[in-house]
Amino acid sequence: MIPSSTTISDEGRRTRRSLLWLFGGIVALNIIVWVATSFSSGGSVSGPDGSTFVTTPDGSAAVAGMLERLGIEVVRSRLPLDEADLSSEATLVLIDVAADEYTTSELRALEEFLNAGGSVIVAGATEVVGRLLPDASVWRSQGGSIAHPRGPLLAEDSFQSAPLSGFGSFEVSTSDTPIWTTEDDEVVAVARAVGGGFFAWVADSYPFHNAGIGRGESAVAIYRLLDPSGSVVFDEVRHGFRQNGGLLQVIPRNWRRMLGLAAVVALLGLMAYARRLGPPHDFRRRLPPSREAYLEAVAGIMSRAGAGADAAEVIRTEARARLTARTSAGADLAEAAAAAGLDGREAEAILGESRDDETLMAADRALAILNQERQ
């Protein structure tokens, strides 16, 4: 147990308690949210959008499950593209990878994969396409609600329609061929040949999500787009899943953020709770020591120096002058001292001749009273 600080002020203790309560509140709030989310999700697995490990509406586990039920080999790759084993017959699928950058080495591996005859399907807004293909179509947020097949790369009867979220379409490049359009002729999917391979980009990733694949003919549209002759590889590295990534990689992103904030709050709490390196600042003015203690100290110094008699005479002379100034000529000083509020000891100290320490302190008290009366 941390011992109580001997230097921290009352205000510091209040700040410390506030920080500790704040830390406890953050932890408690996150636990409550986690429990509530667990019950409301119906046992679903939460995580990044577009991941095939995620079963929430924005995940893509249903796409991988559909392909596996059709007997197609599904690989959830947790290796960077320059380390993954991609055969020329495989189809690489990138879903909602906008938030993460690909290295130059990975882009080079992706280009070599396409040139060797592989297929790449990209779903959702991302910067990787512009880095891979300098003349790529431009993604924009305007979208539609229904997609239909179009163009020579897909058969007109490949599917009738697939629902969209209304977010995402293209300003089409001359190098791309539209393959999906909306009812308003907005292009939402394009494709092209790259080397010996096939590249397609779907602006709206909703059909690839668990919430969208079961609606309309989304499943058929995706299967016709993939048309796999080999395995289908989903890049899960962009969603935070890495092989031999360590404990941090298996902690959900929101929990990692919460733990980081909790660590900062805990550090502040420890700093507030710890002992200081020096005394705290005073919150009230320090008063000088009492007159009696001060005079005892001064009297002791003067006594040891042999100057007690001189000090007593100075005080006595000043006190008598003050007393004389407040009385009429010829008046009795003893009566005037009593009238001024001096007791017998104080009056004797200024009117007598004794010079010991007690007389010195009594004379000083008398002088202080006469000064007050004068003010």
PATI-756294 format. One record per residue (C-alpha): residue in three letters; x, y, z. Coordinates in pm, whole numbers, plus 50000, padded with zeros to 5 digits. Layout:
<zaba "ALA",<X,Y,Z>>;
...
END
This chain:
<zaba "MET",<50000,50000,50000>>;
<zaba "ILE",<50131,50347,49908>>;
<zaba "PRO",<50195,50553,50223>>;
<zaba "SER",<50015,50881,50269>>;
<zaba "SER",<50207,51178,50139>>;
<zaba "THR",<50351,51408,50402>>;
<zaba "THR",<50399,51701,50166>>;
<zaba "ILE",<50086,51702,49949>>;
<zaba "SER",<49834,51976,50021>>;
<zaba "ASP",<49458,51946,50067>>;
<zaba "GLU",<49406,52066,49712>>;
<zaba "GLY",<49653,51806,49588>>;
<zaba "ARG",<49463,51533,49772>>;
<zaba "ARG",<49139,51645,49610>>;
<zaba "THR",<49304,51640,49267>>;
<zaba "ARG",<49442,51293,49338>>;
<zaba "ARG",<49100,51162,49438>>;
<zaba "SER",<48945,51317,49125>>;
<zaba "LEU",<49201,51148,48900>>;
<zaba "LEU",<49151,50812,49064>>;
<zaba "TRP",<48773,50843,49032>>;
<zaba "LEU",<48816,50942,48665>>;
<zaba "PHE",<49034,50638,48599>>;
<zaba "GLY",<48785,50408,48770>>;
<zaba "GLY",<48499,50568,48576>>;
<zaba "ILE",<48670,50510,48240>>;
<zaba "VAL",<48737,50146,48319>>;
<zaba "ALA",<48381,50092,48448>>;
<zaba "LEU",<48226,50264,48143>>;
<zaba "ASN",<48423,50049,47901>>;
<zaba "ILE",<48326,49734,48088>>;
<zaba "ILE",<47958,49834,48076>>;
<zaba "VAL",<47978,49911,47703>>;
<zaba "TRP",<48157,49583,47635>>;
<zaba "VAL",<47897,49381,47829>>;
<zaba "ALA",<47608,49563,47659>>;
<zaba "THR",<47763,49511,47316>>;
<zaba "SER",<47822,49142,47386>>;
<zaba "PHE",<47456,49087,47475>>;
<zaba "SER",<47320,49298,47188>>;
<zaba "SER",<47542,49141,46921>>;
<zaba "GLY",<47379,48801,46961>>;
<zaba "GLY",<47714,48626,46985>>;
<zaba "SER",<47856,48786,46671>>;
<zaba "VAL",<48227,48851,46634>>;
<zaba "SER",<48305,49221,46614>>;
<zaba "GLY",<48604,49377,46443>>;
<zaba "PRO",<48714,49587,46145>>;
<zaba "ASP",<48478,49644,45851>>;
<zaba "GLY",<48534,49409,45560>>;
<zaba "SER",<48716,49137,45755>>;
<zaba "THR",<48617,48777,45686>>;
<zaba "PHE",<48674,48704,46056>>;
<zaba "VAL",<48393,48945,46152>>;
<zaba "THR",<48027,48843,46167>>;
<zaba "THR",<47871,49182,46244>>;
<zaba "PRO",<47673,49354,45961>>;
<zaba "ASP",<47980,49537,45829>>;
<zaba "GLY",<48202,49229,45838>>;
<zaba "SER",<48248,48990,45542>>;
<zaba "ALA",<48247,48645,45700>>;
<zaba "ALA",<47940,48550,45490>>;
<zaba "VAL",<48134,48594,45163>>;
<zaba "ALA",<48403,48352,45273>>;
<zaba "GLY",<48140,48112,45408>>;
<zaba "MET",<47949,48117,45077>>;
<zaba "LEU",<48262,48035,44877>>;
<zaba "GLU",<48357,47752,45113>>;
<zaba "ARG",<48009,47598,45079>>;
<zaba "LEU",<48057,47606,44701>>;
<zaba "GLY",<48374,47402,44742>>;
<zaba "ILE",<48615,47686,44667>>;
<zaba "GLU",<48937,47708,44866>>;
<zaba "VAL",<48933,48020,45087>>;
<zaba "VAL",<49253,48162,45235>>;
<zaba "ARG",<49239,48430,45502>>;
<zaba "SER",<49590,48564,45456>>;
<zaba "ARG",<49763,48710,45761>>;
<zaba "LEU",<50092,48771,45578>>;
<zaba "PRO",<50195,49087,45389>>;
<zaba "LEU",<50149,49054,45012>>;
<zaba "ASP",<50523,49035,44951>>;
<zaba "GLU",<50541,48732,45182>>;
<zaba "ALA",<50215,48556,45089>>;
<zaba "ASP",<50221,48260,44848>>;
<zaba "LEU",<49993,48380,44563>>;
<zaba "SER",<49959,48144,44268>>;
<zaba "SER",<49871,48278,43923>>;
<zaba "GLU",<49531,48105,43943>>;
<zaba "ALA",<49431,48269,44270>>;
<zaba "THR",<49194,48561,44318>>;
<zaba "LEU",<49299,48823,44573>>;
<zaba "VAL",<49013,49014,44738>>;
<zaba "LEU",<49069,49347,44917>>;
<zaba "ILE",<48761,49468,45107>>;
<zaba "ASP",<48754,49805,45288>>;
<zaba "VAL",<49130,49851,45302>>;
<zaba "ALA",<49120,50232,45288>>;
<zaba "ALA",<49273,50294,45629>>;
<zaba "ASP",<49605,50114,45579>>;
<zaba "GLU",<49895,50177,45346>>;
<zaba "TYR",<50064,49912,45135>>;
<zaba "THR",<50442,49914,45118>>;
<zaba "THR",<50629,49958,44792>>;
<zaba "SER",<50740,49595,44814>>;
<zaba "GLU",<50377,49480,44848>>;
<zaba "LEU",<50266,49689,44551>>;
<zaba "ARG",<50545,49538,44345>>;
<zaba "ALA",<50432,49188,44448>>;
<zaba "LEU",<50073,49281,44359>>;
<zaba "GLU",<50181,49400,44013>>;
<zaba "GLU",<50381,49083,43952>>;
<zaba "PHE",<50081,48875,44062>>;
<zaba "LEU",<49857,49049,43806>>;
<zaba "ASN",<50113,49019,43528>>;
<zaba "ALA",<50144,48645,43598>>;
<zaba "GLY",<49769,48599,43539>>;
<zaba "GLY",<49619,48649,43885>>;
<zaba "SER",<49293,48832,43959>>;
<zaba "VAL",<49247,49120,44203>>;
<zaba "ILE",<48906,49236,44327>>;
<zaba "VAL",<48891,49558,44531>>;
<zaba "ALA",<48575,49668,44717>>;
<zaba "GLY",<48524,50011,44873>>;
<zaba "ALA",<48716,50338,44871>>;
<zaba "THR",<49093,50293,44890>>;
<zaba "GLU",<49417,50462,44790>>;
<zaba "VAL",<49592,50141,44690>>;
<zaba "VAL",<49435,50140,44343>>;
<zaba "GLY",<49574,50484,44259>>;
<zaba "ARG",<49919,50373,44369>>;
<zaba "LEU",<49898,50050,44170>>;
<zaba "LEU",<49739,50198,43856>>;
<zaba "PRO",<49832,50561,43783>>;
<zaba "ASP",<49543,50596,43534>>;
<zaba "ALA",<49280,50444,43764>>;
<zaba "SER",<48921,50566,43787>>;
<zaba "VAL",<48844,50828,44052>>;
<zaba "TRP",<48627,50722,44347>>;
<zaba "ARG",<48354,50961,44464>>;
<zaba "SER",<48099,50942,44743>>;
<zaba "GLN",<47787,50980,44527>>;
<zaba "GLY",<47622,50641,44476>>;
<zaba "GLY",<47304,50453,44399>>;
<zaba "SER",<47069,50195,44549>>;
<zaba "ILE",<47067,49916,44288>>;
<zaba "ALA",<47347,49777,44068>>;
<zaba "HIS",<47293,49610,43729>>;
<zaba "PRO",<47547,49429,43505>>;
<zaba "ARG",<47680,49616,43205>>;
<zaba "GLY",<47950,49587,42941>>;
<zaba "PRO",<48131,49314,42752>>;
<zaba "LEU",<48326,49175,43050>>;
<zaba "LEU",<48014,49036,43219>>;
<zaba "ALA",<47724,48848,43062>>;
<zaba "GLU",<47403,49049,43073>>;
<zaba "ASP",<47227,48757,43243>>;
<zaba "SER",<47500,48709,43507>>;
<zaba "PHE",<47260,48864,43762>>;
<zaba "GLN",<46958,49093,43755>>;
<zaba "SER",<47027,49340,44035>>;
<zaba "ALA",<47218,49380,44360>>;
<zaba "PRO",<47135,49631,44637>>;
<zaba "LEU",<47382,49906,44724>>;
<zaba "SER",<47423,50140,45020>>;
<zaba "GLY",<47410,50457,44810>>;
<zaba "PHE",<47769,50548,44893>>;
<zaba "GLY",<48033,50521,44621>>;
<zaba "SER",<48064,50548,44242>>;
<zaba "PHE",<48331,50630,43981>>;
<zaba "GLU",<48445,50896,43746>>;
<zaba "VAL",<48556,50637,43492>>;
<zaba "SER",<48904,50635,43342>>;
<zaba "THR",<48947,50562,42971>>;
<zaba "SER",<49151,50254,43070>>;
<zaba "ASP",<48863,50101,43267>>;
<zaba "THR",<48546,49930,43146>>;
<zaba "PRO",<48222,49977,43344>>;
<zaba "ILE",<48076,49646,43458>>;
<zaba "TRP",<47812,49755,43715>>;
<zaba "THR",<47589,50061,43684>>;
<zaba "THR",<47298,50202,43882>>;
<zaba "GLU",<46949,50290,43768>>;
<zaba "ASP",<47076,50647,43714>>;
<zaba "ASP",<47369,50528,43499>>;
<zaba "GLU",<47622,50588,43777>>;
<zaba "VAL",<47916,50349,43731>>;
<zaba "VAL",<47977,50155,44054>>;
<zaba "ALA",<48218,49886,43929>>;
<zaba "VAL",<48496,49890,43670>>;
<zaba "ALA",<48742,49634,43537>>;
<zaba "ARG",<49046,49604,43312>>;
<zaba "ALA",<49309,49356,43200>>;
<zaba "VAL",<49650,49405,43361>>;
<zaba "GLY",<49926,49198,43203>>;
<zaba "GLY",<49787,48847,43194>>;
<zaba "GLY",<49551,48908,43487>>;
<zaba "PHE",<49215,49064,43566>>;
<zaba "PHE",<49151,49367,43789>>;
<zaba "ALA",<48810,49488,43914>>;
<zaba "TRP",<48711,49764,44154>>;
<zaba "VAL",<48367,49795,44318>>;
<zaba "ALA",<48304,50144,44456>>;
<zaba "ASP",<48037,50037,44707>>;
<zaba "SER",<48146,49747,44931>>;
<zaba "TYR",<47793,49686,45068>>;
<zaba "PRO",<47729,49367,44862>>;
<zaba "PHE",<48044,49215,45016>>;
<zaba "HIS",<47922,49283,45371>>;
<zaba "ASN",<47722,49040,45580>>;
<zaba "ALA",<47430,49285,45576>>;
<zaba "GLY",<47426,49303,45196>>;
<zaba "ILE",<47521,48963,45061>>;
<zaba "GLY",<47190,48806,45157>>;
<zaba "ARG",<46982,49072,44982>>;
<zaba "GLY",<46872,49052,44620>>;
<zaba "GLU",<47124,48877,44400>>;
<zaba "SER",<47434,49011,44576>>;
<zaba "ALA",<47576,48662,44629>>;
<zaba "VAL",<47535,48579,44260>>;
<zaba "ALA",<47687,48911,44154>>;
<zaba "ILE",<47993,48857,44372>>;
<zaba "TYR",<48041,48500,44255>>;
<zaba "ARG",<48016,48608,43889>>;
<zaba "LEU",<48267,48885,43955>>;
<zaba "LEU",<48514,48652,44126>>;
<zaba "ASP",<48464,48358,43886>>;
<zaba "PRO",<48750,48177,44063>>;
<zaba "SER",<48957,47914,43885>>;
<zaba "GLY",<49172,47864,44194>>;
<zaba "SER",<49173,47972,44556>>;
<zaba "VAL",<49026,48301,44682>>;
<zaba "VAL",<49262,48493,44912>>;
<zaba "PHE",<49132,48763,45147>>;
<zaba "ASP",<49391,49012,45271>>;
<zaba "GLU",<49339,49025,45649>>;
<zaba "VAL",<49667,49202,45725>>;
<zaba "ARG",<49499,49537,45645>>;
<zaba "HIS",<49237,49460,45909>>;
<zaba "GLY",<49497,49409,46180>>;
<zaba "PHE",<49529,49028,46169>>;
<zaba "ARG",<49891,48921,46138>>;
<zaba "GLN",<50057,48585,46167>>;
<zaba "ASN",<50274,48571,46479>>;
<zaba "GLY",<50164,48926,46555>>;
<zaba "GLY",<50176,48887,46932>>;
<zaba "LEU",<49920,48960,47202>>;
<zaba "LEU",<49858,49318,47090>>;
<zaba "GLN",<49727,49204,46752>>;
<zaba "VAL",<49451,48988,46900>>;
<zaba "ILE",<49318,49272,47117>>;
<zaba "PRO",<49034,49456,46938>>;
<zaba "ARG",<49128,49802,46811>>;
<zaba "ASN",<48877,49981,47036>>;
<zaba "TRP",<49012,49796,47339>>;
<zaba "ARG",<49367,49892,47244>>;
<zaba "ARG",<49261,50255,47231>>;
<zaba "MET",<49085,50222,47567>>;
<zaba "LEU",<49388,50056,47726>>;
<zaba "GLY",<49611,50336,47598>>;
<zaba "LEU",<49383,50599,47752>>;
<zaba "ALA",<49363,50402,48076>>;
<zaba "ALA",<49744,50384,48090>>;
<zaba "VAL",<49766,50763,48055>>;
<zaba "VAL",<49507,50816,48329>>;
<zaba "ALA",<49682,50563,48554>>;
<zaba "LEU",<50014,50742,48502>>;
<zaba "LEU",<49856,51075,48594>>;
<zaba "GLY",<49699,50913,48900>>;
<zaba "LEU",<50033,50772,49014>>;
<zaba "MET",<50199,51109,48965>>;
<zaba "ALA",<49927,51276,49171>>;
<zaba "TYR",<49946,51009,49442>>;
<zaba "ALA",<50325,50996,49474>>;
<zaba "ARG",<50531,51196,49720>>;
<zaba "ARG",<50660,51528,49603>>;
<zaba "LEU",<51026,51612,49567>>;
<zaba "GLY",<50981,51919,49786>>;
<zaba "PRO",<50732,52093,50013>>;
<zaba "PRO",<50405,52217,49862>>;
<zaba "HIS",<50339,52584,49801>>;
<zaba "ASP",<50176,52761,50095>>;
<zaba "PHE",<49810,52845,50045>>;
<zaba "ARG",<49808,53103,50330>>;
<zaba "ARG",<50057,53364,50445>>;
<zaba "ARG",<50299,53246,50706>>;
<zaba "LEU",<50275,53465,51018>>;
<zaba "PRO",<50586,53561,51216>>;
<zaba "PRO",<50645,53386,51548>>;
<zaba "SER",<50457,53519,51850>>;
<zaba "ARG",<50603,53827,52018>>;
<zaba "GLU",<50676,53639,52338>>;
<zaba "ALA",<50872,53366,52161>>;
<zaba "TYR",<51052,53626,51955>>;
<zaba "LEU",<51143,53832,52257>>;
<zaba "GLU",<51261,53529,52449>>;
<zaba "ALA",<51495,53449,52165>>;
<zaba "VAL",<51616,53808,52136>>;
<zaba "ALA",<51651,53837,52513>>;
<zaba "GLY",<51858,53523,52523>>;
<zaba "ILE",<52090,53654,52252>>;
<zaba "MET",<52129,53992,52419>>;
<zaba "SER",<52177,53834,52761>>;
<zaba "ARG",<52458,53616,52631>>;
<zaba "ALA",<52606,53923,52464>>;
<zaba "GLY",<52580,54126,52784>>;
<zaba "ALA",<52349,54382,52619>>;
<zaba "GLY",<52029,54304,52811>>;
<zaba "ALA",<52055,54615,53027>>;
<zaba "ASP",<52095,54843,52724>>;
<zaba "ALA",<51793,54686,52548>>;
<zaba "ALA",<51579,54721,52861>>;
<zaba "GLU",<51677,55086,52895>>;
<zaba "VAL",<51589,55163,52532>>;
<zaba "ILE",<51244,55003,52565>>;
<zaba "ARG",<51181,55165,52905>>;
<zaba "THR",<51278,55513,52775>>;
<zaba "GLU",<51048,55482,52472>>;
<zaba "ALA",<50757,55351,52683>>;
<zaba "ARG",<50794,55635,52936>>;
<zaba "ALA",<50797,55889,52652>>;
<zaba "ARG",<50474,55743,52512>>;
<zaba "LEU",<50315,55742,52857>>;
<zaba "THR",<50422,56097,52932>>;
<zaba "ALA",<50289,56219,52598>>;
<zaba "ARG",<49940,56096,52680>>;
<zaba "THR",<49924,56253,53032>>;
<zaba "SER",<49905,56612,53150>>;
<zaba "ALA",<50201,56783,53312>>;
<zaba "GLY",<50255,56683,53675>>;
<zaba "ALA",<50025,56379,53654>>;
<zaba "ASP",<50120,56057,53829>>;
<zaba "LEU",<50273,55816,53575>>;
<zaba "ALA",<50161,55508,53774>>;
<zaba "GLU",<49798,55621,53752>>;
<zaba "ALA",<49844,55703,53383>>;
<zaba "ALA",<49986,55351,53326>>;
<zaba "ALA",<49684,55193,53491>>;
<zaba "ALA",<49454,55416,53286>>;
<zaba "ALA",<49632,55302,52968>>;
<zaba "GLY",<49555,54936,53050>>;
<zaba "LEU",<49894,54829,53183>>;
<zaba "ASP",<49895,54576,53467>>;
<zaba "GLY",<50116,54613,53771>>;
<zaba "ARG",<50405,54409,53630>>;
<zaba "GLU",<50409,54608,53303>>;
<zaba "ALA",<50386,54943,53484>>;
<zaba "GLU",<50671,54847,53718>>;
<zaba "ALA",<50881,54735,53417>>;
<zaba "ILE",<50875,55081,53257>>;
<zaba "LEU",<50875,55290,53574>>;
<zaba "GLY",<51123,55087,53781>>;
<zaba "GLU",<51493,55018,53740>>;
<zaba "SER",<51508,54637,53716>>;
<zaba "ARG",<51689,54500,53405>>;
<zaba "ASP",<51634,54123,53411>>;
<zaba "ASP",<51480,53922,53125>>;
<zaba "GLU",<51130,53917,53274>>;
<zaba "THR",<51137,54295,53310>>;
<zaba "LEU",<51253,54328,52947>>;
<zaba "MET",<50954,54126,52822>>;
<zaba "ALA",<50707,54309,53045>>;
<zaba "ALA",<50841,54647,52925>>;
<zaba "ASP",<50804,54534,52564>>;
<zaba "ARG",<50442,54432,52627>>;
<zaba "ALA",<50379,54773,52782>>;
<zaba "LEU",<50532,54949,52482>>;
<zaba "ALA",<50314,54742,52245>>;
<zaba "ILE",<49999,54842,52438>>;
<zaba "LEU",<50096,55209,52434>>;
<zaba "ASN",<50165,55188,52059>>;
<zaba "GLN",<49818,55043,52002>>;
<zaba "GLU",<49662,55312,52211>>;
<zaba "ARG",<49852,55571,52010>>;
<zaba "GLN",<49725,55431,51680>>;
END
